[in-house]
Amino acid sequence: MVDPGFSPASPPPPPARVHLDAGGNARLHPLARQGLEQALTEGWAEPHRLHSESRRAAALLWGAREAVAGAVGAKTEEVHFAPSHVAALHAAVRAVALGRRRAGTTIVTSAVERAAVLDAARFVTARAGADARHDVVGVDGTGMVDADAFAAALTAPGVAVAALQHSNGEVGTIQPVRAVHAAARAAGVPLVVDAGAALGHAVVPEDWDVLTGDSADWGGPSGVGVLVVRRGVRFTADWPEDADSWFPGGVSVPSAFAAAVALQACADDLAAQDSRRRALVDLVRTRVPQLVPDVEMVGDPSNRLPHVVTFSCLFVDGEALVSELDRAGIAVGSGSACTSSALEPSHVLAAMGVLTHGNVRIGIDRTTTREDVERFLAVLPTAVATVRGMLGVGSL
């Protein structure tokens, strides 16, 4: 007879999910959340009007610009908030190229720039006519551009603008921006530096003429990009005139304020976060080749961002591997951070000449623990074996 007071033990709850795809969209920083709540209370009004509520909103927006300027080494009036990082990149390439159309119609970029930069360059040169060119400078197997080749491209006649990322958010490699900026300055060409993967994670030198950043990448709200244009850089807007000259309609004041708060907070503990995250990345780079056969670790092993690590597995479909890890409670990225939904091989990996399939990209944020990484490493070998088995190559 069953005891009426008996109840079977409840099954244990499933383990908490592990999120290792923070590149481009990290969890909101706790101080950013506080700043957002404060600004929603004090800065909700339209900042361009004359009453007290609007003046408070305008003061918060100016304070946010001032904080970003201090973090990147710029003047407050040089800082502009965009509705997205992509919008900031598009605006930078379009406006500077148009402003310098008398100098020429050639745009120089590296082969591993973010898709938004490459798309903007193609858009501008297609519109400029048959003589316009988009010169693409290649990279080596680590994803690093050849600084001498880039400098040589800048000396060609008719270069309007050049773009080189500070670092690659997909593989982590840091670019020789200082050398390239010196060459660009000697050639009289403004250099657009995409620091979307670096701000809040690494020290970004002041060797640039135009700088962009992504709030969501450093733990600020999504829907906020940063564009910083040095005084003296010639540009012409190719969109209708507005009170916000760069981004008509402006951005959310509370979001911009929270983005600035998060960036300041990241700068305050940059050194501690750097050492902690590098240790986790080194753990992945060391253990994955030991645990999984036929793996290629991607990106420069030392001259790299502290929070990004990428590898590719032979005989594995990247989408299937991401799905298999997701079923095991692990969220990772694959392919290009900015085009991963397109199911196309990463243009970054292709430019590097490395394996483009079976790619796993890990982005670590401030909440990631060693236990999270250890759990990923415990699950990965089975996930890879399962996918290889589904493809009929498990015994290879």
ZALO-479124 format. One record per residue (C-alpha): x, y, z; residue in one letter. Coordinates in steps of 0.2 Angstrom, whole numbers, plus 2048, in hexadecimal, padded with zeros to 3 digits. Last residue first. Example, Ala and Ser with C-alpha at 12.3 -4.5 7.8 and 13.67 -1.06 7.14 Angstrom:
BEGIN
8447FB824S/83E7EA827A/
***
This chain:
BEGIN
8BE831739L/8B3826743S/8A5833746G/8A4838734V/892833731G/88B845732L/881840741M/890838749G/89A848746R/88C85274FV/88C84575DT/89E84575FA/89F858760V/89285976DA/89A84B777T/8AB854777P/8A286577BL/89986178BV/8A7860798A/8B086F790L/89F879791F/89D8747A3R/8AF8797A7E/8AC88A79FV/89C88D7AAD/8A68877B9E/8B48947B5R/8A78A17B6T/89F8AD7A9T/8958BC7B1T/8A28C97ABR/8A08C3799D/8A88B678FI/8A58B477CG/8A78A3775I/8A78A0762R/8A588E75CV/8A988A749N/8A5879742G/8A8880730H/8B388E72BT/8C488672DL/8D289372BV/8D789D71CG/8D68AD726M/8CB8B6719A/8BF8A771AA/8BF8A872EL/8BA8BA72DV/8AD8B771FH/8A58AB72AS/89C89D720P/88A8A171DE/87C89C728L/8758AE728A/8718AE73AS/8838AF73FS/8868BF735T/88D8CB742C/8968BF74EA/89C8B673FS/89C8A3740G/89689B750S/8908A1761G/88E897771V/87F89377DA/881884788I/87287A78FG/876869787A/86986D77AR/87287D776D/882873774L/87A868767E/87287775ES/88388075DV/88B870756L/87D86E749A/880880743E/89287E742G/89286E738D/8A086373EV/8AD859734F/8BC86473AL/8B886E74AC/8BB88174AS/8C188B759F/8BD89D760T/8C18A6770V/8BC8B7775V/8BD8BF786H/8CF8C6788P/8D18CD776L/8E08C776DR/8F38C976AN/8F78B8773S/8F08A9769P/8EB8B3759D/8DB8AC752G/8D489B750V/8D688B759M/8D587C74DE/8CD86C753V/8D085B74CD/8CE85175CP/8C485876AV/8C985877DL/8DB85D77CQ/8D886976EP/8CA871779V/8D5871789R/8E287E785T/8D888B77CR/8C9889788V/8D488C797L/8DD89A78FD/8CC8A378CV/8C88A079FL/8D88A77A5A/8D78B6799R/8C68B97A0R/8CC8BB7B2R/8DC8C57ADS/8D28D17A3D/8C38D37AFQ/8D08D97BDA/8D88E57B1A/8C88EC7AAL/8C08F07BBD/8BD9027B9D/8BC9027A6A/8AE8F67A7C/8A59027B3A/8A89117A8Q/8A1907799L/8929027A3A/88D9137A8V/88F91A796A/88390C790A/87791079EA/877923798F/87491E786A/86691378BS/85E920796P/86092D788V/85892277BS/86092776AV/85F93575EG/852938751G/85E93B743P/86F933747F/87E93D742W/87794E742S/86B94C751D/86095C74EA/85D95473DD/86295772BE/85D94971FP/86A93B71BW/87A93C711D/88494471FA/89594C71AT/8A5948723F/8B6950725R/8C094A734V/8C695A73DG/8BF95674ER/8C0944751R/8B093A74EV/8AA92E75CV/89B923757L/893918765V/88590C763G/87690976EV/8678FD76AG/86D8F1777S/8708F7789P/8818F7790G/88B8E7794G/89B8EA78AW/8958E377AD/8838EA77BA/88A8FC77BS/8938F976AD/8A1905765G/8A790F756T/8B791A754L/8BB927747V/8CC92F745D/8D692174EW/8E691E758D/8DF92176AE/8E3910770P/8D5904775V/8D88FC786V/8CF8EB786A/8BE8E478CH/8B28F478EG/8B58F977CL/8BD8EA772A/8B08E2767A/8A88F2761G/8B98FA75FA/8B68FE74CD/8C490A747V/8C0916739V/8D091D732L/8D192E72AP/8DD92F71BV/8EB93D71AG/8F8930714A/903933723A/8F493272ER/8EF922726A/90091B729A/90091F73BA/8EE91873DH/8F5908735V/903906742A/8F890A751R/8EA8FF74AV/8F48EF749P/8E58E474CQ/8E08DA75BI/8DA8C8758T/8CB8C2761G/8C48B5755V/8B28BC752E/8B38CD75AG/8C28D2750N/8CD8DF758S/8D08F2755H/8C68F1745Q/8CE8F9735L/8C590672AA/8CC91171DA/8C5921715V/8C692B705A/8D49236FCV/8D692B6EBG/8E89276E7P/8F09186EFA/8FA91C6FFT/8ED91370AL/8EF903701A/902903705A/8FD906718A/8F28F7718F/8FF8EC710A/90B8F171DD/8FF8EE72BA/8FB8DD725D/8EB8D972DV/8E98CD73BM/8DD8BE73AG/8E88B1741T/8EB8A9730G/8F08BA728D/8E58C8723V/8E18D0712G/8DE8E270EV/8CE8E6704V/8CD8F56F8D/8BC8FB6F5H/8BD9056E5R/8B49146DDA/8B79176CAD/8A690F6C5A/89C91A6D0G/89A9216E1A/88A9176E5R/8939066E3A/8A190D6EET/8969136FCV/88C9036FDF/89B8F76FCR/8A490170AA/894900714A/8928ED712D/8A48EB717L/8A28F5726V/8928ED72BA/8998DC728A/8A68DF736R/8B88E172FE/8C18D172BV/8C88D5719A/8CF8E571FS/8C98F6718T/8CD90370BV/8C090E703I/8C49166F3T/8B99256EDT/8C69336EDG/8CC9436F5A/8BD94D6EER/8B19406F6R/8B8943707R/8A8948710G/89F93A706L/8AB92D70DA/8AA93471EV/89793471EA/895922717R/8A3919721V/89E921732A/88B92072FA/88C90D72BH/89790A73AL/88C913746A/87C90B73FA/8848FA741V/8888FE753H/876903757S/86A91275AP/87A91D75AA/881928767F/88D935762H/89E93A76AV/8A9948763E/8A095676EE/8A794D77DT/8B994D777K/8C293D775A/8CD93177FG/8C292177EV/8BC920790A/8BB933793G/8B1935783A/8A5928789V/8A2930799A/8A0941791E/89393A785R/889933794A/88A94379DG/88494C78EW/87594078DL/87194279FL/87295579EA/86695478FA/85A94A799A/85A9567A7R/85896579AR/84995C793S/84195A7A4E/84496C7A8S/83C973798H/845979789L/84496A77CR/852960774H/854953781P/84394B77FE/83E945791A/842934799W/85293A7A1G/84E93A7B4E/84492A7B8T/84A9207A9L/85B9277ACA/85C91F7BDQ/85590F7B7E/86290E7A9L/8709137B5G/86B9057C1Q/86A8F87B2R/87B8FF7ACA/8828FC7BDL/87D8EA7BDP/8858E87ACH/8788E179FL/87D8D0799R/8888D078AA/8828D2778N/8908D476AG/89A8C6771G/8918BF780A/88F8AE778D/8948A2787L/8838A1790H/88389279BV/87188B79FR/86D8877B1A/86D8747B5P/85D86B7B3P/85386A7C3P/85485A7CCP/84584E7CAP/8398507D8S/8398427E5A/8298377E5P/81C83C7F1S/817831800F/80983880CG/7FD82B805P/80981D809D/8078117FBV/800800800M/
***
